[in-house]
C-alpha cells in the first residue's frame, strides 16, 4: 500500500533509521519506520525526511494490529525551501505540526483510510504559504479554520475585536492573507489557542516557548 503524508515528527532509531509520524491525507496519524531515513552510510546519503515535508511511502506492514509499520521505500514530494533558513518560520512550523498532531487520531495499518480531509489541506496550505507570508498571520488563519473544522463556533469568552477578526479570517483563503490586519496578533493567537484548549480540555503546547511570535 502506498500512502502520502506530512511529517509531523521524526525520531532517530538506531544509527541510520528514522521513525516518522505522518499526517495522512485522511487526517490520521501513522508511525512509519524508514530504514536508512537518517541518511549517511557508505554512499553518504543526505537526510531527505525533513519536518513538514510531503512524502509518499510504500508500506510493508509488520502486522495488522501494529501501530508501527515499515516503509519499503519513500519519495519526497514537496519540501520547503525557505522555512529551514529562517528560525522564526521554522519554530512556527513546529508549532503548527504540534497542533495538527493533537487532532490526528493514531491508526494501525488495518485502519488506514484513503479519502482526503480538510485538516490535511489546511496544514499543507499553511506550510506552503509559511514560505512566503508572516508566520503570525499563518498561525492565526490555521487556528481559526481548525476551530471551525473541529466544531467550535465561538460566541462567548473572547474579546469582541478577536471575534470580528475570526469572522474575517474564516472566509479568506491562505492566498488572501494580505487582507488580514491586526495590531495585536501575538495576543490574539494566544487567546485563541487558550480558548480552543479549554473547549477540548486539552493542553496544546507550552505557550511560553513561543515568544518568537511576538
Legacy VTK file of the C-alpha trace (Angstrom):
# vtk DataFile Version 3.0
C-alpha trace
ASCII
DATASET POLYDATA
POINTS 214 float
0.000 0.000 0.000
1.204 3.497 -0.825
0.273 6.496 1.321
1.093 10.201 1.292
1.535 12.346 4.337
3.165 15.328 6.014
5.919 14.597 8.539
4.715 15.778 11.959
7.567 14.322 13.982
10.671 12.210 13.488
12.646 10.124 15.955
16.118 8.679 15.376
16.156 4.872 15.546
19.470 3.081 15.868
22.302 4.513 13.742
20.662 5.267 10.401
16.930 4.709 10.637
14.007 7.032 11.431
10.548 6.652 12.896
8.300 9.317 11.418
4.768 10.352 12.374
2.840 11.033 9.180
-0.342 13.068 8.918
-2.109 11.126 6.177
-4.478 12.749 3.705
-7.293 11.249 5.775
-6.100 13.316 8.805
-4.956 10.139 10.571
-1.529 9.816 12.165
0.581 6.794 11.206
4.007 5.863 12.608
6.372 4.558 9.928
9.851 3.058 10.331
12.029 4.274 7.459
15.193 2.236 7.068
18.146 4.461 6.239
15.997 7.538 6.843
18.787 9.417 8.641
21.000 9.287 5.566
24.717 8.617 5.820
26.115 5.160 5.166
28.759 4.213 2.612
27.161 6.425 -0.042
26.790 9.333 2.407
23.144 9.881 1.537
21.510 13.150 2.580
18.743 13.157 5.200
15.752 13.971 2.990
12.980 13.378 5.517
12.516 16.869 6.928
9.770 18.072 9.282
6.755 19.363 7.368
7.755 17.755 4.077
5.248 15.801 1.998
6.335 12.230 1.336
4.879 9.160 -0.327
5.706 5.826 1.310
5.241 2.243 0.198
4.215 0.384 3.338
5.254 -3.095 4.335
3.191 -3.777 7.459
4.575 -5.995 10.181
1.177 -6.989 11.496
-2.385 -5.863 11.001
-2.581 -4.503 14.555
0.827 -2.851 14.922
0.899 0.943 15.309
4.374 0.953 13.704
4.719 -0.120 10.081
7.860 -0.204 7.976
8.349 1.713 4.758
9.911 -0.238 1.926
10.796 2.963 0.101
9.737 6.579 0.074
9.890 9.699 -2.076
9.813 13.338 -1.042
7.032 15.089 -2.986
7.464 18.584 -1.529
9.834 20.276 0.894
10.065 23.921 1.901
12.967 25.941 0.552
12.726 28.864 2.970
11.374 27.661 6.322
14.563 25.945 7.465
16.567 29.087 6.616
14.535 31.306 8.960
14.388 30.374 12.642
11.069 32.171 13.270
9.374 30.330 10.430
10.929 27.041 11.491
9.604 27.442 15.043
6.215 28.452 13.615
6.244 25.271 11.524
6.988 23.176 14.627
4.066 24.870 16.374
1.675 24.054 13.509
2.833 20.428 13.458
2.261 20.087 17.216
-1.269 21.454 16.979
-2.068 19.230 13.985
-0.868 16.167 15.901
-3.280 16.931 18.756
-6.274 16.397 16.460
-4.881 13.466 14.453
-6.003 10.028 15.718
-3.263 7.386 15.699
-4.098 4.421 13.471
-2.725 0.995 12.616
-2.128 -0.367 9.126
-5.564 -2.019 9.107
-7.356 1.260 9.903
-5.808 3.462 7.214
-8.363 5.409 5.172
-7.705 6.881 1.737
-10.083 9.842 1.448
-8.855 13.438 1.559
-9.628 15.591 4.592
-9.992 19.285 5.349
-7.468 19.004 8.204
-4.757 17.775 5.834
-5.500 20.523 3.308
-5.334 23.213 5.987
-1.933 22.094 7.249
-0.445 21.629 3.784
-1.648 25.098 2.723
-0.328 26.659 5.924
3.126 25.121 5.410
3.194 26.141 1.751
2.374 29.783 2.483
4.678 29.862 5.513
7.446 30.059 2.910
6.069 33.406 1.778
3.985 35.146 4.448
4.136 36.483 8.011
4.211 33.488 10.346
1.783 35.073 12.807
-0.899 35.518 10.126
-0.413 31.898 9.021
-0.893 30.620 12.562
-3.944 32.816 13.153
-5.619 31.576 9.959
-4.743 27.930 10.641
-6.102 28.026 14.219
-9.257 29.853 13.123
-10.072 27.398 10.359
-9.192 24.361 12.517
-11.521 25.659 15.205
-14.489 25.595 12.823
-13.476 22.227 11.334
-13.465 20.759 14.841
-16.925 22.144 15.538
-16.094 25.115 17.754
-18.228 28.152 16.957
-17.035 30.996 19.206
-19.768 33.160 20.676
-18.682 33.875 24.223
-15.433 34.096 26.128
-13.457 36.011 23.500
-12.799 39.709 23.079
-15.107 41.487 20.640
-12.184 42.558 18.427
-10.933 38.964 18.183
-14.409 37.682 17.306
-14.578 40.204 14.473
-11.129 39.113 13.276
-12.190 35.443 13.359
-15.224 36.213 11.221
-12.980 37.960 8.714
-10.321 35.239 8.612
-12.618 32.210 8.351
-13.878 33.267 4.908
-10.423 34.012 3.474
-8.035 31.740 1.620
-4.385 31.429 2.583
-3.574 33.277 -0.644
-5.546 36.260 0.711
-3.546 36.684 3.913
-2.570 40.221 2.964
-6.131 41.264 3.857
-5.659 40.233 7.498
-4.897 43.247 9.673
-4.434 43.251 13.445
-2.220 45.274 15.751
-2.204 42.547 18.400
-1.544 39.314 16.510
0.520 37.753 19.290
-2.128 38.281 21.978
-4.895 37.269 19.529
-3.150 33.967 18.778
-2.527 33.258 22.449
-6.146 33.982 23.402
-7.478 31.874 20.536
-5.238 28.922 21.390
-6.191 29.023 25.065
-9.860 29.172 24.095
-9.514 26.114 21.870
-7.685 24.269 24.633
-10.485 24.991 27.081
-13.165 23.833 24.651
-11.441 20.482 24.107
-9.996 20.182 27.615
-6.556 19.919 26.027
-3.140 21.273 26.813
-1.697 22.126 23.396
1.827 23.340 23.965
3.819 25.463 26.368
2.951 28.929 25.093
5.964 30.432 26.863
8.141 28.528 24.392
6.684 30.502 21.506
7.578 34.078 22.361
9.089 34.315 18.861
5.552 35.078 17.704
5.608 38.466 19.418
LINES 1 215
214 0 1 2 3 4 5 6 7 8 9 10 11 12 13 14 15 16 17 18 19 20 21 22 23 24 25 26 27 28 29 30 31 32 33 34 35 36 37 38 39 40 41 42 43 44 45 46 47 48 49 50 51 52 53 54 55 56 57 58 59 60 61 62 63 64 65 66 67 68 69 70 71 72 73 74 75 76 77 78 79 80 81 82 83 84 85 86 87 88 89 90 91 92 93 94 95 96 97 98 99 100 101 102 103 104 105 106 107 108 109 110 111 112 113 114 115 116 117 118 119 120 121 122 123 124 125 126 127 128 129 130 131 132 133 134 135 136 137 138 139 140 141 142 143 144 145 146 147 148 149 150 151 152 153 154 155 156 157 158 159 160 161 162 163 164 165 166 167 168 169 170 171 172 173 174 175 176 177 178 179 180 181 182 183 184 185 186 187 188 189 190 191 192 193 194 195 196 197 198 199 200 201 202 203 204 205 206 207 208 209 210 211 212 213
